[in-house]
Amino acid sequence: MKKNLCIGAIFKNEYPYILEWIAWHKLCGFDKIIIADNGSDDGTRELLQALDDLGEINLLYQPKISTVSTSQFAAYDRIVNQFCPECYAILFIDADEFVENDEEELSSVSKTILRLFDIPNVGAIGLNWRTYGSSGKMVYEDDYVVRRFTWHKDDESKGCSINNHLKTIFISNLHQASNCHSPQIYNGNYIYSNGERLTFSDIRCGWSNPPETFIKTGVSYKICNGPLRINHYIIKSFHEFMERKSPKGRADKVPTDADYNPRDISYFKNNDFKNCNRLISEKNFYF
């Protein structure tokens, strides 16, 4: 029986980026892409519906939730409940995140994941962020996101940094509770994409030098350089950030949460990383 690898996501007003994001992850070898639309009004919903009609994706409609629970987690639960029988493993990512194998072409992503799940007692694989800034771009350009932005955060910071954040692909029938960074599973080990056992940073003790823990905080104790990473285009250009990301607020929290962090100009400046310049291989652009 084929072990289908699936991506689950929730989108709101992501129209310019949808086709690139879907094509990229199909080239990675993911068998099914499930997207929940969260009240888009920029053409996203219509485009996703057309792609669903063509059989390219599976579309759900997720209404906005403004109470303690969030639309994001509600959509993730729906995806697991509805598609678990069809999906051997599920990876929850966002429209600004792209999976990449640093060592091989895109088609190797799915093969690497399946090989890692062949390791005994592995239930989940954590992929570290590689977080990109604006690369000095002020406005939208009609080109691939993965080609427009090349400057990113390094992995050399002391203590925890933004790149310690994880996105996790997990065996779907082990799902216990949804989370945007490290979903809970009933049993099985979490590992890095190099096959090593994954441990987490106990960020409840602060970010400067958090202790190591097995508590699923969504933030790894160390950064695994690869082979698999999540390229996270967290702000894009200044205009795109102000027009698209800032008005959305947080998908995983509500404004009444004590640690709610608004997407304001300070957020843009704090995430405009310029530590390392990296070009993605042109062979990955043949969509």
PLY file of the C-alpha trace (Angstrom):
ply
format ascii 1.0
element vertex 287
property float x
property float y
property float z
element edge 286
property int vertex1
property int vertex2
end_header
0.00 0.00 0.00
1.38 3.41 -0.98
2.37 5.65 1.91
0.90 9.01 0.88
2.65 12.12 2.15
0.34 15.09 2.59
0.61 18.81 3.27
-2.07 20.64 5.24
-2.35 24.43 5.32
-4.67 27.32 6.04
-4.60 30.32 3.66
-6.01 33.82 3.77
-5.40 36.25 0.91
-2.38 34.50 -0.61
-3.41 34.79 -4.26
-0.05 35.83 -5.85
1.83 32.94 -4.24
-0.52 29.97 -4.55
0.56 28.41 -7.85
4.27 28.58 -7.03
3.71 27.07 -3.57
1.60 24.19 -4.87
3.90 23.45 -7.82
6.96 23.49 -5.56
5.52 20.97 -3.12
4.20 18.72 -5.86
7.77 18.60 -7.19
8.85 17.63 -3.68
6.75 14.50 -4.11
3.85 15.24 -1.77
0.86 13.18 -2.86
-1.95 15.33 -1.53
-2.24 19.03 -0.70
-5.12 20.07 1.55
-5.81 23.79 1.99
-8.40 25.45 4.23
-9.44 28.90 3.09
-9.96 31.30 5.98
-12.24 33.94 4.47
-10.08 35.21 1.62
-11.36 38.12 -0.47
-8.48 38.68 -2.95
-9.25 35.84 -5.38
-7.57 33.16 -3.26
-10.80 31.31 -2.57
-11.83 31.26 -6.24
-8.40 30.05 -7.38
-8.33 27.32 -4.74
-11.82 26.22 -5.76
-10.72 25.98 -9.39
-7.70 23.90 -8.37
-9.94 21.66 -6.27
-12.27 21.20 -9.25
-9.26 20.12 -11.32
-8.20 17.63 -8.68
-4.92 19.42 -7.92
-5.75 20.09 -4.25
-8.44 19.40 -1.66
-10.19 22.53 -0.42
-11.94 23.14 2.88
-13.63 26.32 4.07
-12.60 27.35 7.56
-14.53 30.23 9.17
-12.76 32.73 11.37
-12.68 31.82 15.06
-11.95 34.62 17.51
-12.32 32.81 20.80
-9.76 30.79 22.76
-9.36 28.26 19.97
-7.92 29.51 16.69
-8.95 29.00 13.09
-5.54 27.47 12.39
-5.82 24.67 14.94
-9.46 24.05 14.05
-8.51 23.65 10.38
-5.66 21.30 11.27
-7.99 19.11 13.32
-10.46 18.98 10.44
-7.71 18.00 8.00
-6.54 15.15 10.24
-10.04 13.90 10.94
-11.16 14.01 7.30
-8.02 12.86 5.49
-6.21 10.59 7.95
-7.26 7.40 6.10
-5.72 8.76 2.87
-2.56 10.23 4.38
0.25 8.20 5.89
1.94 11.36 7.18
0.95 15.03 7.30
3.06 18.19 7.38
1.37 21.43 8.45
3.03 24.48 6.91
2.04 28.00 5.87
1.88 29.76 2.51
5.23 31.46 3.22
7.05 28.19 3.94
8.76 25.93 1.40
10.31 22.52 2.12
13.73 21.98 0.58
16.41 19.31 0.48
19.70 21.21 0.58
21.68 18.27 -0.76
19.56 16.98 -3.66
16.86 18.04 -6.12
13.30 18.68 -4.99
11.98 15.24 -5.92
14.20 13.74 -3.20
12.21 15.39 -0.39
9.52 12.70 -0.24
12.06 9.90 -0.58
14.07 11.31 2.34
10.96 11.56 4.52
9.86 7.99 3.80
13.36 6.70 4.47
13.37 8.43 7.85
9.99 6.95 8.77
11.48 3.50 8.12
13.63 3.99 11.23
12.04 1.95 14.06
9.76 3.84 16.47
9.88 7.16 14.59
6.57 9.00 14.73
7.53 12.54 13.71
10.30 14.43 11.90
11.14 18.02 12.84
12.40 20.42 10.16
14.09 23.63 11.27
13.26 27.01 9.77
15.67 28.94 7.60
14.17 32.41 7.97
14.45 34.98 5.19
14.19 38.77 5.44
13.20 41.29 2.78
16.53 41.16 0.89
16.15 44.93 0.52
12.98 44.58 -1.56
10.43 47.34 -1.10
7.65 46.18 -3.44
6.20 43.03 -4.98
8.01 41.67 -8.04
6.52 39.25 -10.55
8.94 36.40 -9.90
9.15 33.32 -7.70
9.26 33.96 -3.97
12.10 31.46 -3.63
14.17 33.42 -6.13
13.35 36.97 -5.01
14.57 36.58 -1.42
18.09 35.33 -0.72
19.22 36.91 2.57
18.39 34.89 5.67
19.15 34.39 9.35
22.29 32.43 10.20
22.32 29.38 12.50
25.14 30.65 14.70
23.25 32.60 17.38
23.86 31.72 21.02
20.86 30.28 22.80
17.61 29.98 20.86
16.96 31.90 17.66
14.08 32.03 15.22
15.61 29.18 13.21
15.20 26.85 16.18
11.49 26.80 15.36
10.26 23.59 13.78
7.66 22.38 11.38
6.86 18.72 11.90
5.68 15.92 9.64
3.98 13.19 11.66
2.37 9.81 11.06
-1.28 10.73 10.86
-2.78 7.84 12.82
-0.58 8.80 15.79
-2.06 12.32 15.96
-3.10 13.43 19.41
-3.30 17.25 19.33
-2.65 19.89 16.68
0.04 22.52 16.92
1.57 24.73 14.26
5.15 23.73 15.19
5.12 20.34 16.90
1.85 18.39 16.88
1.47 15.93 19.72
1.50 12.22 18.89
0.44 9.25 21.01
3.76 7.44 20.73
6.95 7.35 18.69
10.13 9.42 18.69
10.67 12.84 17.18
13.82 13.01 15.07
15.71 15.57 12.98
15.98 15.09 9.23
19.52 13.72 9.71
18.04 10.84 11.73
19.20 12.01 15.17
16.81 12.09 18.15
15.18 15.49 18.46
14.99 17.28 21.77
13.33 20.60 22.48
14.25 23.87 24.16
12.30 24.59 27.32
11.52 28.19 26.33
9.41 28.58 29.48
12.80 29.33 31.07
13.56 32.06 28.55
15.22 32.22 25.13
18.81 33.12 26.04
19.90 29.70 27.32
16.90 27.37 27.69
17.48 23.85 29.03
16.96 20.72 26.96
13.62 18.95 27.33
11.41 16.30 25.76
8.37 18.57 26.26
7.05 19.41 22.77
7.64 23.16 22.72
7.95 23.46 18.93
11.46 24.88 19.35
14.41 22.52 18.93
17.35 22.40 21.35
19.74 22.68 18.41
19.39 23.58 14.74
19.78 20.72 12.31
21.37 22.02 9.11
19.70 19.43 6.95
19.27 17.76 4.68
15.66 18.99 4.96
14.83 22.56 5.96
11.79 24.85 5.86
12.60 28.04 3.97
10.44 30.60 5.75
9.80 33.85 3.87
8.49 35.54 6.95
8.09 39.15 5.75
8.81 39.31 1.99
9.07 42.90 0.69
8.07 45.88 2.83
4.96 46.57 0.75
3.86 42.93 0.81
4.32 42.82 4.56
2.29 45.98 5.17
-0.44 45.09 2.68
-0.80 41.35 3.29
0.85 40.03 6.45
0.38 42.86 8.93
-3.44 43.09 8.63
-3.87 39.36 9.30
-2.52 39.42 12.84
-1.65 36.02 14.28
-3.10 32.75 13.01
-2.11 30.76 16.09
-3.17 33.27 18.77
-5.94 35.75 19.48
-5.46 39.39 20.58
-6.50 38.63 24.15
-3.58 36.19 24.64
-0.89 37.53 26.96
1.88 36.69 24.46
0.06 37.99 21.38
2.64 39.68 19.15
1.17 42.05 16.54
2.59 42.09 13.03
3.67 45.74 13.12
6.69 47.67 11.80
8.80 46.48 14.73
8.04 42.90 13.72
9.23 43.67 10.18
12.48 45.23 11.37
13.19 42.45 13.86
12.77 39.81 11.14
14.57 41.56 8.29
17.56 39.22 8.45
20.68 39.93 6.42
23.20 37.47 7.88
23.65 35.04 4.98
23.05 35.21 1.25
21.94 31.98 -0.42
20.69 31.27 -3.94
18.42 28.31 -4.56
19.56 26.14 -7.47
17.98 27.15 -10.77
17.20 23.48 -11.49
14.40 23.78 -8.92
12.53 26.41 -10.98
11.31 24.14 -13.76
7.71 23.94 -12.56
0 1
1 2
2 3
3 4
4 5
5 6
6 7
7 8
8 9
9 10
10 11
11 12
12 13
13 14
14 15
15 16
16 17
17 18
18 19
19 20
20 21
21 22
22 23
23 24
24 25
25 26
26 27
27 28
28 29
29 30
30 31
31 32
32 33
33 34
34 35
35 36
36 37
37 38
38 39
39 40
40 41
41 42
42 43
43 44
44 45
45 46
46 47
47 48
48 49
49 50
50 51
51 52
52 53
53 54
54 55
55 56
56 57
57 58
58 59
59 60
60 61
61 62
62 63
63 64
64 65
65 66
66 67
67 68
68 69
69 70
70 71
71 72
72 73
73 74
74 75
75 76
76 77
77 78
78 79
79 80
80 81
81 82
82 83
83 84
84 85
85 86
86 87
87 88
88 89
89 90
90 91
91 92
92 93
93 94
94 95
95 96
96 97
97 98
98 99
99 100
100 101
101 102
102 103
103 104
104 105
105 106
106 107
107 108
108 109
109 110
110 111
111 112
112 113
113 114
114 115
115 116
116 117
117 118
118 119
119 120
120 121
121 122
122 123
123 124
124 125
125 126
126 127
127 128
128 129
129 130
130 131
131 132
132 133
133 134
134 135
135 136
136 137
137 138
138 139
139 140
140 141
141 142
142 143
143 144
144 145
145 146
146 147
147 148
148 149
149 150
150 151
151 152
152 153
153 154
154 155
155 156
156 157
157 158
158 159
159 160
160 161
161 162
162 163
163 164
164 165
165 166
166 167
167 168
168 169
169 170
170 171
171 172
172 173
173 174
174 175
175 176
176 177
177 178
178 179
179 180
180 181
181 182
182 183
183 184
184 185
185 186
186 187
187 188
188 189
189 190
190 191
191 192
192 193
193 194
194 195
195 196
196 197
197 198
198 199
199 200
200 201
201 202
202 203
203 204
204 205
205 206
206 207
207 208
208 209
209 210
210 211
211 212
212 213
213 214
214 215
215 216
216 217
217 218
218 219
219 220
220 221
221 222
222 223
223 224
224 225
225 226
226 227
227 228
228 229
229 230
230 231
231 232
232 233
233 234
234 235
235 236
236 237
237 238
238 239
239 240
240 241
241 242
242 243
243 244
244 245
245 246
246 247
247 248
248 249
249 250
250 251
251 252
252 253
253 254
254 255
255 256
256 257
257 258
258 259
259 260
260 261
261 262
262 263
263 264
264 265
265 266
266 267
267 268
268 269
269 270
270 271
271 272
272 273
273 274
274 275
275 276
276 277
277 278
278 279
279 280
280 281
281 282
282 283
283 284
284 285
285 286
